[in-house]
């Protein structure tokens, strides 16, 4: 079966690559379990996502949001690299879930909405890796190894089934 996502870790950074199709539940569950274990190991998580347009389904986003809520969203950050409008819509949906949680906690006082104000999710163009790494607090000197990791994960997807 053709893979729709692949992931790996580079120390505190987890790299996730999506194809242009949504992941299967089995792939998504394997990723979120690995992400949660990675998060617990490091006490926080930094996730770099590169996608050709594939993104989690609504049910998968809901399960992700439940995990983020359990772990405490403040310790997690995800930078999404994509030109896909659909990926932006999905990132906005995840951001809206984050803002809804904050509004319940804060009673909507001082809570702004939108992807730009998200403390967890940010979108970047694929050519904007340095800004994405800076937002993740990852030294930009690691850019070459991160680019290699993205390329290797893309190859895993391309060469599958």
C-alpha positions as CSV (number, residue, x, y, z in Angstrom):
1,X,0.0,0.0,0.0
2,X,1.3,3.5,-0.9
3,X,2.3,5.5,2.1
4,X,0.8,9.0,2.6
5,X,3.1,10.1,5.4
6,X,6.5,9.4,6.8
7,X,8.2,10.8,9.9
8,X,11.4,10.8,11.8
9,X,13.2,12.6,14.6
10,X,16.3,14.8,14.7
11,X,16.9,15.2,18.5
12,X,14.1,17.4,19.8
13,X,12.7,18.1,16.3
14,X,10.2,15.7,14.7
15,X,9.9,15.9,11.0
16,X,6.6,14.8,9.3
17,X,6.1,14.6,5.5
18,X,2.7,14.3,4.0
19,X,2.0,13.3,0.4
20,X,-0.9,15.0,-1.4
21,X,-3.5,12.6,0.0
22,X,-4.8,12.3,3.6
23,X,-3.2,9.7,5.8
24,X,-4.9,6.4,6.7
25,X,-6.0,6.0,10.3
26,X,-3.3,3.5,10.9
27,X,-0.6,5.9,9.6
28,X,-2.0,8.8,11.6
29,X,-2.3,6.7,14.8
30,X,1.3,5.5,14.4
31,X,2.5,9.1,13.9
32,X,0.5,10.6,16.9
33,X,1.7,7.8,19.2
34,X,5.3,8.4,18.2
35,X,4.8,12.2,18.5
36,X,3.4,11.8,22.0
37,X,6.3,9.6,23.1
38,X,8.7,12.1,21.6
39,X,7.0,14.9,23.4
40,X,7.2,13.1,26.8
41,X,10.8,12.3,26.2
42,X,11.8,15.9,25.6
43,X,9.2,17.7,27.8
44,X,8.1,19.7,24.7
45,X,7.9,19.1,21.1
46,X,8.9,20.9,17.9
47,X,7.3,19.6,14.8
48,X,8.2,20.5,11.2
49,X,5.6,19.4,8.7
50,X,6.2,19.4,4.9
51,X,3.1,18.7,2.8
52,X,2.2,18.6,-0.8
53,X,-1.4,19.1,0.3
54,X,-2.2,16.0,2.3
55,X,-3.5,16.7,5.7
56,X,-5.3,14.8,8.5
57,X,-9.0,14.2,8.2
58,X,-11.5,15.9,10.5
59,X,-11.6,12.9,12.8
60,X,-7.8,12.7,12.9
61,X,-7.6,16.4,13.7
62,X,-10.1,15.9,16.5
63,X,-7.9,13.1,18.0
64,X,-4.8,15.3,17.6
65,X,-6.5,18.2,19.4
66,X,-7.5,15.8,22.3
67,X,-3.8,14.8,22.6
68,X,-2.6,18.4,22.5
69,X,-5.1,19.3,25.2
70,X,-3.9,16.4,27.4
71,X,-0.3,17.3,27.0
72,X,-0.7,21.1,27.4
73,X,-0.6,23.0,24.2
74,X,2.0,25.5,25.3
75,X,4.8,22.9,25.1
76,X,4.1,22.0,21.5
77,X,4.8,23.9,18.3
78,X,4.2,22.9,14.7
79,X,5.5,24.7,11.6
80,X,3.8,23.6,8.4
81,X,5.7,24.1,5.1
82,X,3.3,24.1,2.2
83,X,1.8,26.2,-0.7
84,X,-1.4,24.1,-0.5
85,X,-4.6,26.1,0.1
86,X,-6.1,22.9,1.6
87,X,-3.2,22.6,4.0
88,X,-3.8,26.2,5.1
89,X,-7.5,25.5,5.6
90,X,-6.6,22.5,7.8
91,X,-4.0,24.5,9.8
92,X,-6.7,27.2,10.3
93,X,-9.1,24.5,11.6
94,X,-6.4,23.2,14.1
95,X,-5.8,26.8,15.1
96,X,-9.6,27.3,15.6
97,X,-9.7,24.3,17.9
98,X,-6.8,25.8,19.9
99,X,-8.5,29.2,20.2
100,X,-11.8,27.5,21.2
101,X,-9.9,25.8,24.1
102,X,-8.4,29.1,25.1
103,X,-11.7,30.9,25.0
104,X,-13.3,28.3,27.3
105,X,-10.4,28.8,29.8
106,X,-10.2,32.6,29.5
107,X,-13.8,33.3,28.9
108,X,-12.9,34.9,25.5
109,X,-11.1,37.8,27.2
110,X,-8.1,38.9,25.1
111,X,-8.3,35.8,22.9
112,X,-7.7,36.6,19.2
113,X,-8.4,34.0,16.6
114,X,-6.7,33.0,13.4
115,X,-3.6,31.2,12.3
116,X,-1.3,34.2,12.8
117,X,-2.1,34.3,16.6
118,X,-1.8,30.6,17.1
119,X,0.7,29.6,19.8
120,X,0.9,26.0,18.3
121,X,0.5,26.1,14.5
122,X,2.1,28.3,11.9
123,X,2.2,28.1,8.1
124,X,5.2,28.9,6.0
125,X,6.0,28.6,2.3
126,X,8.2,25.6,1.5
127,X,11.0,28.1,0.6
128,X,10.7,29.7,4.1
129,X,12.4,26.9,6.1
130,X,14.7,29.4,8.0
131,X,11.7,31.3,9.4
132,X,9.9,28.1,10.3
133,X,13.0,26.9,12.2
134,X,13.4,30.2,14.0
135,X,9.7,30.0,15.1
136,X,10.4,26.4,16.3
137,X,13.5,27.6,18.3
138,X,15.6,25.3,16.2
139,X,19.1,26.7,15.2
140,X,19.1,27.5,11.5
141,X,22.6,25.9,11.4
142,X,20.7,22.6,11.4
143,X,19.0,23.5,8.1
144,X,21.2,21.1,5.9
145,X,20.4,18.0,8.0
146,X,16.8,19.0,8.2
147,X,16.6,19.4,4.4
148,X,18.2,15.9,4.0
149,X,15.7,14.4,6.4
150,X,12.7,15.9,4.5
151,X,14.2,14.6,1.2
152,X,14.7,11.1,2.8
153,X,11.1,11.0,4.1
154,X,9.7,12.2,0.7
155,X,11.7,9.3,-0.9
156,X,10.1,6.8,1.6
157,X,6.7,7.9,0.5
158,X,7.6,8.0,-3.2
159,X,9.2,4.5,-3.1
160,X,6.4,2.9,-1.1
161,X,3.8,0.5,-2.7
